[in-house]
Amino acid sequence: MTKTQNDDEAIARLEAALYSAGRPLSIEELIKASGTESRPKTISLLDSIIKKAKNAFRSIEIVILPDEVAPIPVAPPSDIA
């Protein structure tokens, strides 16, 4: 990946990597995918993606684990009363 200074482009790259991987990705893989070449910057961008996902999605959650980041499907609440 080429280096990027643009946050919007880096976020789009991170979202694409998380969506298409089909597995948890290491922070190093996400740094490479984002093009930021910076661990703190990539984690900061991931935090903004996580906040955005919490507001926009009900069936998926993105979590940062000790050594990787994972999109996790969340079962919708049951309509059974």
N, C-alpha and C positions, 0 to 999 in steps of 0.2 A: 504494500500500500504506500501511496505517496503521502507525505506529511501535509497536514491541513492546519490552518490557523482559524478557520471559520467554524464556530460552534455549531451552527445549524447543519453544516455538512458532516461534522463529527458525530452529532446526535443521529442523523439519518443513517450513517454507517453503522453505529452501534445498534440501532433498532433493526436494521437489516440483518446484522450478524446474529442477534438474539432470536429473531423470527425464523431465520433459515437454518440455523444450526441443528435444531432438533435435539439438543443436549445442552447441559450446562457448559459454559465457556469459562476458561481461566481468565484472570485479570490480564495476564500477559497477552492472551489471544485478543482480548477486547482492546487493549492498548494498540496493538498492531492494526486491528480492524478500524479503529477510530481515526488513526493517522495523527494522533496528538503527540505521540512519543513521550507522554507524561502520565505516570500513575495517578498523581493527585488530580490532574485535570480530567482524566478518564473517569475516575471515581466520582468527581463532582458532576460530570455530565450524566453518569448513570443515576445518581441521586435525583437529578431533574427528570429523567425518564421514568423513574419509579414513582415520583410524585404525580407526574402526568398520567401514568397508567392507573394509579389508584383512583383518580378522578374520572377517567374515561372508560375503564373496563370493569366488568363485574365477573368475568369468567377466567381472567388470567391475572397473576400477580408476579412481579419480578422481585427476586430476593438476592441479596448479596450474602453468600456463604463465606466461610473463612478463606477458601482458595478459589472460588468460582462464583459466577453469576448465573442464575437459572430462572427462566420463565416457567412458572408453575401453573398448570390449569387448576382452577378452583371450581368446585361443584357449585352450581347456583343454589340458592336457598330453596328448600322444598316448599311447595304450595299446599302441602298436606296440613290440615288444621286439626 
